[in-house]
Amino acid sequence: MPVRAAASEPVEMLPAQGWGTGLTAFYFGNGSLAGQPVLKRDDAVIDFRWGMGAPAPGLPADNFSVRWEGLIAAPSTGRYRFVAVTTDEVRLWVNGRMLLDTWDGKKANNNEENSISLAAGEKATIKLEYNNAAGTAGIQLHWVAPGQSQQLIPTGNLYPLGSPTTPDPAGAPPVAKAVVAPAARPAPVAATPKPAPAPVVAATPKPAPAPKVAKAAAPAPAPKPAKPAPVVAAAPAKKVADEDVAPVGDLSGLYVITVRSTGKPLEVTQDRPATLSEQLAMAGAPPAADAQWRLEPAGSGMYRLMVPGSNKVLEVLGSSTSNGAPASLWTYYSGYNQQWKVEPTGDGYFKLISKNGRNKALTDKDSTDGGIQQWRYSGKLTQQWKLTPAKAAEEPVLAGATTARKIGDNGMSVYPNPSSGVMQMAYSLSEAKPLGWVLYNQNGVAVRVSDYRKQPAGAHHQTLNFTGLPSGDYYLSLTVGASNTRQVVSIRRPSSVTPEVGDDVAERP
């Protein structure tokens, strides 16, 4: 039951809840949403009071983070203000727009900046991120609907990832139907035993199914002529579009991706780590020609576009499904906005559509127009991309590679060491194995965490960018399958004011 506002205010009670079941939640065992989540589940409402305990088995009581994601539907048209009830850090996006941000100690706003206009029944994307560093943990997500007082957002207005983006069907939510359905089933079951003893009665039901089948079949031919009509009408357009499109197989690999309209390489700069050229410049190596992307299978024919040498992927900001939503980089967490369908458009070009994009393709816009965005695909040259295979030079060999000491079963070596913050890690795999690394400071706190994923057999090297960390000694732990190798790495900079590594540092990678 919704909470009423004060009697002096005009109040209209909110309609019944929709068909929602909650939001998809990803729980991380660190405070920076880094690496793979420890737990993934659907949470009915954002109403948690964990106190001093852990949010779930396998998670710490302190220094954990959560991301909730899905869709939200407003029960009535108007402007909605969102409120996060918590003493910890939060970020909230609704329909691709950031409404709340207290991350990294930012001061909370409690004004119109936290509000957005929503239409009744239409579903908008929502993403909420939460970080508990220490102490009492808990969060509730409220909204202030038009003519209403502040209240918890109900389950029926929240939908998990993968839910249909179309409005809910008219009528009661499916919960009500589920209660009625069992009551209808006993009737035919009870009627069946009665005719069983008598052979005469057994013969009677036979004619009954016959007319039922005839009646059910009679309407079937009627809609059939209607269905082929639109298919036939659409067929010529598809044939024309597919004439020059050759089937493609597995596209996994390293590429330079360029847009057809200008030949400019795809490079996303929002919330990104240093580009390869910047990393190499800091390390004293020659700059790379163009930005590179590694296409890796994400399941169901989808790909993730990885930034080589990092755990960042290309995503649609805020999981938005709207035209004009910007592209960004973020740690991979299996979000639908991070998985891309790569479809040929002809002449060796492809369109890139995110899994939740609803036929909205990655589109090159001028920087003055917002840069790389998603727009409904219309065949424009700015929406067609060429995948040019690149040499594995995104992590070139730097000075010191030949003299670096190799340790462990996989010949792990790090160079240059000491470094100014950018270094190379080399290793070899005798067979394909899952692999990941963690960087710890001297207090044993993980300050950088990579993605943990399978890599093929052979020699490998990664560019590690730790320029955001203070000078000092760290422990780089490489885990390959069941084997773990640890090596001391040192960051040295000529600065007397650089903080020491003993200070608490836990930046987001």
Secondary structure, DSSP 4 states (H G I P E B T S, - for coil): -PPP--TTS---PPPPP-S---EEEEEESSTT--SS-SEEEEESSSEEEEETS-SSTTS-SSSEEEEEEEEEEBSSSEEEEEEEE-SSEEEEEETTEEEEE-GGGPPPP-SGGGEEEE-BT-EEEEEEEEEE-SSSEEEEEEEE-TT---EEPPGGGEEETT---SPPPSSS-HHHHHHHHHHHSHHHHHHTTTTTT-HHHHHTTTTTHHHHHHHHHTTTTTHHHHTHHHHHHHHHHHHHHHTTPPP-----EEEEEEETTT-PBP---TT----HHHHHHHHT-PPPSS--EEEEEEETTEEEEEPTTSSEEEEEGGG--STTEEEEEEE----GGG-EEEEEEETTEEEEEETTSSSEEEE---GGGTSSEEEE----GGG-EEEEE--S-SSPPPTTTTTPPPBTTTTBEEESSSBSSEEEEEEEESS-EEEEEEEE-TTS-EEEE---EEE-SEEEEEEEE-TTSPSEEEEEEEEETTEEEEEEEEE--S-TTPPPTTS------
